[in-house]
Every structure is written in C-alpha cells, then in structure tokens.
Amino acid sequence: MLWRQSISTRLAVWYAAAASATLFCLFAAGYFILEAQLVHGLDQLNTSEFGELRAHLMRDYKPDDPAFVETRLRKPVERAHALFYVAIEDTRNESDFRSSNLGDVQLPANPRHDAYNIVLPQAGELRAGVFRLAPLVITVATPMQGARAQLRDYLRMCAALMVAMVAASLGIGIVLSRAALKPIRLISETANRIGSDNLDERIPVGVVNDEVSTLARMLNQMFDRLQASFNEVRRFSAEASHELKTPLSLIRLHAEKMLREGVSPQHEEALIVQLEEIARLDQIIEELLFLSRAEANAISLQSEEANPAAFLQWFAQDAQVLCEHHSLRFAQTHDGEGRVSFDRKRVRQVLLNVLTNAIKVSPPGAHITLRSVLEDGTWTLVMEDEGPGLPDHEHERIFERFVRVKQPDADDRGNGLGLAICRSIVTLHGGRIRARSGAAKGLQVVIELPAASSAASVAA
C-alpha cells in the first residue's frame, strides 16, 4: 500500500490522526460540560418554581385543612403547566396534589437523589427535583426536550467540524511532511546520481546542525572512502596492466623463437596453445588499460562530422561477412538525414562488439538487425538478435566489468569486458547504451548518441 511505502504519507496520516483525536477529546469534554450546564440550568428552573410554590403555600398556611394545598396552588400550577409537572405529597394525612398535565400518573421518586431524570409516557424525559417543606414533599419536573435538542445540535456541529478537521489536517500534514522531508529527498537524489564516473560529487550539507545535516555529512564521509577505494582499484588496474605487458611480451617472444627453431610435435602444440592464451591475456590487459584511461578521462576521441548512412553501409559490409560465416542473416536500415560528429573507429568498435555478442547467442539461420534513426538531435542505433534473450534484472548488469551471462551452446571464452568498453566509448561521446527485451524474442542493445556537432572529442 502507498501509505506504507511513503514516509510523507505516513507522517500526514499520523498528523491527521493526532489532530483529529485531540479535537475529538475536546469535543467529548465539551459535550459533557454542556450537558452538565444544561442540566444545572433545569435544576435551577425547578428550584425557582419551588420558590414560587412555597411563597403561595406559606401565606396563611392551614395544615389542618386538606383542601388548602388544592386551593392555593391549583391556579399558579396550571398557569405553568406547559413547562412544569408538579406533585405534592402530604406525609401527615397521606393526601396528594398533582398538576393536570400529569393526569393519574405519579412522578416516581428516587430515594438516593433529590435531582434526577425520569421518563413519562406522555411527557418524555423530564428533569425532576424533590423539595421538602414539612409536612409536604414537593416534586417539580421540567421537560429535557430543549436540552437534548441543543446537545444534538452540538453533536452535528462537532461531526461536521471533525470531517473538516480530518480533511484540513491531512492537507496540512502532506504539506508539512513534504517540506520536512525535502532535505531527505535531496540527499536521495544526489546519492542516486553519484556513481563510479562522478564520485567527486557530494551531498549539500545544510547550515542548521540537525539530524539531516548529520546524515548528509556521514554519507559524504562514506563517499569519500568509496572514492579513495575506487581510485586505488583504478590505479592498481592501470599499474598492474602496465607491469604485465612486458613479461607477457617476453614469454610470447620466447615461444615464437622456439617455434621458429623447431620443436617436437607435442611441444609445438603446447607452444601454440600458450601463444593463444598469451594473446588472450594481452587483449584483457589492453582492455583494462582502455577502461582505466576512459575512467580517468585520458582518452581522446578523433571525432569528425560524417554521414551516418554512409558509415553504416561501410560497417554493414563487414557485418554481413561475419554473419554469413556463422550461418546468420544480417540486415541494416537507416532513417533520417543529417550529419553526426563521432569517432568512426570507436563507434565501429562498439557495433562490432555488440554484433559479436549477438552472433554468439543466435541460432543458425537467425536474423540480426541493425536499425538506425536520426531525429530530434539524437542518433539511435538498435542491434536486435533472435537469441534466447535475458531477464530484465540482467539488462543493466551485462555492462559491468567481468560479467558474463552463460547461454546454452554459446562460446564462453569472452572476458566480460566488451560491453563495459562499449559503455565507456558511448559515454565519452556524451551518449548512453542500454539493453532491453526484443519485440518477440531475443535482446535489443540500444545506443543513443547526440547528433549535434558539439559532441566534440574529449581530451585528456
């Protein structure tokens, strides 16, 4: 899920959840406080009504007259019958008085509390209060319908505010999280750009000495160590290659001298194998020296403007012969007009290397196609074979040093440096090379070179 993959999204969700939970707690506390205030107001209203009833009763009070309460209170109680329900009990003579809105219904008492809620069928929920004026027990109740309506309005308002809060906090959380994680994204983008060809680039460190700045400094220190290690490896590769050339040349000369002077057939065969392996080692050393010089920008390209169509026709002659020798068919097409500045020798080396790899994996009778397109300032070359192809995760890996992908029935005598050299040459031209799966089967190697004449030679 996206929210699990993105820290920014998780921070926004957490912020929205925290803000909404805080607001919910405030609304809940406000609900209980409002309910208590409304109930307290009803209790005050009941107390005020009791005060009026007491004022009517205390004037010339005749406790021995059973009709006294009825005479004194019927009119004032009936005037307020829309707001109050009144019941009076005389504990001495067990007579009682009820307002007409109660009918024959008794107001139930609560022996534990003098103020409580009751529910009557015809009146709904009431807030009742019990007042004692010996020998009378007076119960006054008032409807809670208005208070409940106010509480419902409060809940509806809170629900609307909660929805708005969730939406607003999510938006604010996304903005804040993106702003807070912007330095992390900058670190990620810079670290992703740093490769073996630009190890001198570093992550910018902010002025504020916070955790992000500390992380950037630590990563820069790691890149410093990586750059030092890469430089040591490159220096070793170059120096070892130079040191190996002389003894290999001496071994080859001695073997050739022995062949010229004559040896036994068994020794002659061994010397021939030895010379073949020496030649192979010498080729590996030359390729390693080329890669070391290319990585150090110590190779000059002899670039000149040329017509790609004419260059490809010249290359197609050699490619046709190579493919026919291996019982394969070669085809070449070109679209687009214009001229491109490139090193003919180096680009031919790249195409021959890619073609050789395609020949190794193609079955007899298969087609190898080279398509060329010159448009929008880019010269695109696509070499496609009909071999078994490669899985997607191998498409980038085959351009690394000493990587050899074994194919059934393919010649496995390569050293895994050819495509690495191709990438170096294409990079020196300011282009790029990549692999992708073929349209039906096989593998496509795509070479893109800038067509502008500004792609001049890169000097040491």
C-alpha positions in Angstrom: 0.0 0.0 0.0 1.1 3.6 -0.8 0.9 4.8 2.8 3.3 2.0 3.9 5.8 2.9 1.2 5.8 6.7 1.7 7.1 8.3 4.9 5.5 11.5 3.8 2.1 9.9 3.6 2.5 8.1 6.9 3.5 11.4 8.6 0.5 13.1 7.1 -1.8 10.3 8.3 -0.2 10.3 11.8 -0.6 14.1 12.0 -4.2 14.0 10.9 -4.9 11.1 13.4 -3.3 13.0 16.3 -5.0 16.3 15.5 -8.4 14.6 15.0 -8.0 12.6 18.2 -7.2 15.7 20.1 -10.2 17.5 18.7 -12.4 14.5 19.4 -11.3 14.6 23.1 -12.0 18.3 23.3 -15.5 17.8 21.7 -16.2 15.0 24.1 -15.2 17.0 27.1 -17.3 20.0 25.7 -20.3 17.7 25.3 -20.2 16.6 29.0 -19.6 20.1 30.2 -22.5 21.4 28.1 -24.8 18.6 29.3 -23.9 19.4 32.9 -24.6 23.1 32.4 -27.9 22.4 30.7 -29.0 20.0 33.5 -27.8 22.5 36.1 -30.0 25.2 34.4 -33.0 22.9 34.5 -32.3 22.2 38.2 -32.2 26.0 38.8 -35.5 26.3 36.9 -37.1 23.7 39.2 -35.8 25.4 42.2 -37.2 28.7 41.1 -40.6 27.1 40.5 -40.4 25.6 44.0 -39.7 29.1 45.4 -42.9 30.4 43.9 -44.9 27.4 45.2 -43.5 27.9 48.6 -44.4 31.6 48.6 -48.1 30.7 47.8 -48.2 28.0 50.5 -46.6 29.9 53.3 -49.3 32.7 53.3 -51.8 31.7 56.0 -50.8 28.1 55.8 -53.5 25.8 57.4 -52.1 22.4 57.8 -55.4 21.1 59.2 -57.3 22.0 56.0 -57.0 19.1 53.5 -58.1 21.4 50.7 -55.7 24.2 51.5 -53.0 23.0 49.0 -55.5 22.5 46.3 -57.0 25.9 46.8 -53.7 27.8 47.0 -51.7 26.0 44.2 -54.1 25.0 41.5 -54.2 28.3 39.7 -50.4 29.0 39.8 -49.6 25.5 38.8 -52.0 25.4 35.9 -50.5 28.7 34.6 -47.2 27.0 34.3 -48.5 23.5 33.2 -46.7 23.8 29.8 -43.3 24.0 31.5 -43.6 22.2 34.9 -45.1 19.0 36.2 -45.9 19.3 39.9 -46.7 16.6 42.5 -47.2 17.3 46.2 -47.5 14.7 48.9 -48.7 15.4 52.5 -46.8 12.9 54.7 -49.1 13.5 57.6 -52.6 12.8 56.1 -51.3 11.0 53.0 -53.2 13.3 50.7 -51.5 14.4 47.4 -51.7 17.0 44.7 -50.8 16.6 41.0 -50.8 19.1 38.2 -53.4 18.4 35.5 -50.7 17.6 32.9 -49.8 14.6 34.9 -53.3 13.1 34.9 -53.3 9.9 37.0 -49.5 9.4 36.5 -47.3 9.5 39.6 -43.9 11.2 39.4 -41.6 8.3 40.5 -39.2 9.2 43.4 -35.5 8.5 43.6 -34.6 7.9 47.3 -30.9 8.4 46.6 -31.0 11.8 44.8 -33.1 15.0 45.1 -32.5 15.8 41.4 -32.8 13.1 38.8 -34.1 12.2 35.3 -37.3 10.3 34.7 -39.3 9.3 31.6 -43.1 9.6 31.4 -45.0 8.1 28.5 -47.0 11.2 27.7 -44.2 13.7 28.6 -41.0 12.1 27.6 -37.8 12.7 29.5 -38.1 15.1 32.5 -35.6 16.6 35.0 -37.2 16.3 38.4 -36.3 17.9 41.7 -37.6 16.9 45.2 -38.1 19.7 47.8 -39.2 19.1 51.4 -41.4 21.6 53.1 -42.6 19.7 56.2 -45.0 18.0 56.2 -45.1 18.4 52.4 -42.8 16.7 49.8 -42.9 18.7 46.6 -41.7 17.3 43.3 -41.2 19.6 40.4 -40.2 18.3 36.9 -39.5 20.1 33.7 -39.0 18.6 30.1 -35.5 18.0 28.9 -36.5 18.2 25.2 -34.9 21.5 24.7 -31.6 20.5 26.4 -31.5 17.3 24.3 -32.1 19.3 21.1 -29.2 21.6 22.0 -27.0 18.5 22.6 -28.0 17.0 19.3 -27.2 20.3 17.5 -23.8 20.3 19.3 -23.1 16.8 18.1 -24.0 17.6 14.5 -21.7 20.6 14.6 -18.9 18.5 16.1 -19.3 15.9 13.4 -19.1 18.5 10.7 -16.0 20.1 12.3 -14.4 16.6 12.7 -14.8 15.9 8.9 -13.4 19.3 8.1 -10.6 18.8 10.6 -9.6 15.4 9.1 -9.5 16.9 5.6 -7.7 20.0 6.7 -5.2 18.1 8.8 -4.5 15.6 6.0 -3.7 18.5 3.6 -1.6 20.4 6.2 0.1 17.1 7.1 1.0 16.4 3.5 2.4 19.9 3.0 4.4 19.9 6.3 5.7 16.4 5.7 6.9 17.2 2.2 8.6 20.3 3.5 10.2 18.4 6.4 11.4 15.6 4.1 12.6 17.8 1.3 16.2 17.6 2.6 15.9 13.8 2.6 14.7 13.8 -1.0 17.6 16.0 -1.9 20.0 13.6 -0.2 18.4 10.6 -2.0 18.5 12.3 -5.5 22.2 13.3 -5.0 23.2 9.9 -3.7 21.4 8.2 -6.6 23.4 10.4 -9.1 26.7 9.5 -7.6 28.3 6.7 -9.5 31.7 5.4 -10.5 32.0 8.1 -13.1 31.3 11.1 -10.7 32.5 10.0 -7.3 33.7 13.6 -6.6 30.1 14.9 -6.2 28.9 15.3 -2.7 25.6 15.9 -0.9 25.0 19.5 0.1 25.0 20.0 3.9 22.6 22.5 5.4 23.6 25.3 7.7 21.4 24.1 10.5 23.2 21.4 12.6 20.3 19.0 12.8 19.8 15.2 12.2 19.5 15.7 8.4 22.8 17.6 8.3 24.5 14.9 10.3 23.2 12.2 8.0 24.4 14.2 4.9 27.9 14.5 6.5 28.0 10.8 7.3 27.1 9.9 3.7 29.7 12.3 2.4 32.3 10.6 4.5 31.2 7.3 3.2 31.5 8.6 -0.4 35.0 9.9 0.4 36.0 6.4 1.5 34.4 4.9 -1.6 36.2 7.4 -3.9 39.5 6.6 -2.3 38.9 2.9 -2.7 37.9 3.3 -6.4 40.9 5.4 -7.1 43.1 2.7 -5.5 41.5 0.0 -7.6 41.8 2.0 -10.8 45.5 2.8 -10.0 46.2 -0.8 -9.3 44.4 -1.9 -12.5 46.4 0.6 -14.6 49.7 -0.1 -13.0 49.3 -3.9 -12.9 48.3 -3.9 -16.6 51.5 -1.9 -17.5 53.6 -4.2 -15.4 52.1 -7.4 -17.0 52.7 -6.3 -20.6 56.5 -6.6 -20.5 56.7 -10.2 -19.1 53.9 -11.3 -21.4 55.7 -9.9 -24.4 58.9 -11.7 -23.4 57.1 -15.0 -22.9 55.5 -14.6 -26.3 58.8 -13.8 -28.0 60.5 -16.8 -26.5 57.6 -19.1 -27.5 57.7 -17.8 -31.1 61.5 -18.2 -31.2 61.2 -21.9 -30.1 58.6 -22.5 -32.8 60.9 -21.0 -35.5 63.8 -23.0 -34.3 61.8 -26.2 -34.4 60.5 -28.5 -31.6 58.8 -31.8 -31.3 55.2 -32.0 -32.4 54.0 -32.4 -28.8 55.9 -29.3 -27.7 54.8 -27.4 -30.8 51.1 -27.9 -30.0 51.7 -26.8 -26.4 53.5 -23.7 -27.6 50.6 -22.8 -29.9 48.1 -23.1 -27.0 50.5 -21.0 -24.9 50.6 -18.3 -27.6 46.8 -18.3 -27.9 46.4 -17.8 -24.1 49.1 -15.1 -24.1 47.3 -13.3 -26.9 44.1 -13.5 -24.9 45.8 -12.2 -21.7 47.3 -9.4 -23.8 43.8 -8.5 -25.1 42.5 -8.4 -21.5 45.3 -6.1 -20.4 44.7 -3.8 -23.3 41.0 -3.6 -22.5 41.7 -3.0 -18.8 44.1 -0.2 -19.7 41.5 1.3 -22.0 38.9 1.2 -19.2 41.3 2.8 -16.8 42.1 5.6 -19.2 38.5 6.1 -20.0 37.5 6.4 -16.4 40.3 8.9 -15.9 39.2 10.9 -19.0 42.6 10.2 -20.6 41.3 9.1 -24.0 41.0 11.5 -26.9 38.2 10.9 -29.4 39.0 11.6 -33.0 35.6 12.9 -33.8 34.6 14.3 -37.1 31.3 15.1 -38.8 30.1 12.3 -41.0 27.0 10.9 -42.7 25.6 8.1 -40.6 24.1 6.4 -43.6 27.5 6.1 -45.4 29.2 4.9 -42.2 26.6 2.2 -41.7 26.9 1.0 -45.3 30.7 0.6 -44.7 30.1 -1.2 -41.4 27.4 -3.5 -43.0 29.9 -5.0 -45.4 31.9 -6.4 -42.5 28.8 -7.3 -40.5 27.4 -9.2 -43.5 30.6 -11.3 -43.9 30.7 -12.1 -40.1 27.1 -13.2 -40.0 27.3 -15.4 -43.2 30.4 -17.1 -41.7 28.1 -18.2 -38.8 25.2 -19.1 -41.0 23.2 -16.0 -39.9 21.5 -13.2 -41.8 22.2 -9.5 -41.3 20.0 -6.6 -42.2 20.6 -2.9 -41.7 18.2 0.1 -42.1 18.6 3.9 -41.7 16.1 6.7 -41.5 16.7 10.4 -41.2 19.0 12.9 -42.8 21.9 14.9 -41.3 25.5 14.6 -40.1 26.8 13.5 -36.7 30.2 14.2 -35.0 31.7 10.9 -33.8 34.8 8.8 -33.8 34.3 6.4 -36.6 36.9 3.9 -35.3 35.4 3.8 -31.7 31.8 3.6 -32.8 32.7 0.8 -35.2 34.4 -1.0 -32.3 31.2 -0.7 -30.3 29.0 -2.0 -33.1 31.4 -4.9 -33.8 31.4 -5.8 -30.1 27.6 -5.8 -29.9 27.4 -7.7 -33.1 29.8 -10.4 -31.9 27.7 -10.9 -28.7 24.6 -11.2 -30.9 26.3 -13.8 -33.1 27.3 -15.9 -30.1 23.7 -16.3 -28.9 21.8 -16.5 -32.2 20.8 -19.9 -33.6 21.8 -20.9 -37.2 19.6 -19.2 -39.8 18.5 -16.4 -37.4 18.4 -12.7 -38.3 20.4 -9.9 -36.8 19.0 -6.5 -37.5 20.7 -3.1 -37.1 18.2 -0.2 -37.2 19.4 3.4 -37.3 17.2 6.5 -36.8 18.5 10.1 -36.9 15.9 12.5 -35.5 15.4 15.2 -32.8 19.1 15.7 -32.4 19.7 12.0 -31.5 21.3 9.2 -33.5 19.7 6.0 -32.2 21.2 2.6 -33.1 19.3 -0.6 -32.2 21.0 -4.0 -32.6 18.5 -6.9 -32.3 19.1 -10.6 -32.3 16.8 -13.7 -32.2 18.6 -15.4 -29.3 17.0 -16.5 -26.0 17.2 -13.0 -24.6 17.9 -12.1 -20.9 15.7 -11.5 -17.9 15.0 -7.9 -17.0 17.3 -7.8 -14.0 20.3 -8.7 -16.2 19.8 -5.8 -18.7 21.9 -3.4 -16.7 24.3 -5.9 -15.2 25.8 -7.0 -18.5 27.5 -3.7 -18.9 29.6 -4.2 -15.7 33.1 -5.5 -15.8 33.8 -9.2 -16.0 30.1 -10.0 -16.2 29.4 -13.0 -18.5 25.9 -14.4 -18.9 26.1 -18.0 -19.9 23.9 -19.0 -22.8 23.3 -22.6 -24.0 25.6 -23.6 -26.9 27.3 -20.2 -26.8 31.1 -19.6 -26.9 32.1 -18.9 -23.3 35.6 -17.6 -24.0 34.8 -13.9 -23.5 36.3 -12.0 -20.7 33.3 -9.9 -19.8 34.9 -6.5 -20.6 33.5 -5.9 -24.1 30.2 -4.3 -23.1 32.0 -2.3 -20.3 34.2 -0.9 -23.0 31.2 -0.1 -25.2 29.6 1.9 -22.4 32.9 3.8 -21.8 33.1 4.7 -25.5 29.4 5.7 -25.7 29.8 7.8 -22.5 32.8 9.6 -24.0 30.6 10.6 -26.9 28.0 12.0 -24.5 25.5 9.2 -25.2 24.2 6.2 -23.4 23.8 2.5 -24.1 21.3 0.1 -22.6 19.6 -3.3 -23.2 16.0 -4.3 -23.4 13.9 -7.3 -24.4 13.2 -7.8 -28.1 9.8 -7.3 -29.7 9.2 -11.0 -30.0 12.2 -12.7 -28.5 15.9 -12.0 -28.2 17.7 -8.9 -27.0 18.0 -5.4 -28.2 21.0 -3.2 -27.4 20.1 0.5 -27.9 22.8 3.1 -28.5 21.9 6.8 -28.4 24.5 9.4 -29.5 24.0 13.2 -29.7 23.7 14.3 -33.3 24.9 17.8 -32.6 28.3 18.7 -33.8 29.1 19.9 -30.3 29.7 16.3 -29.3 33.4 17.0 -29.9 36.4 15.0 -28.8 37.0 14.6 -25.0 40.7 15.3 -24.3 42.8 14.0 -21.5 
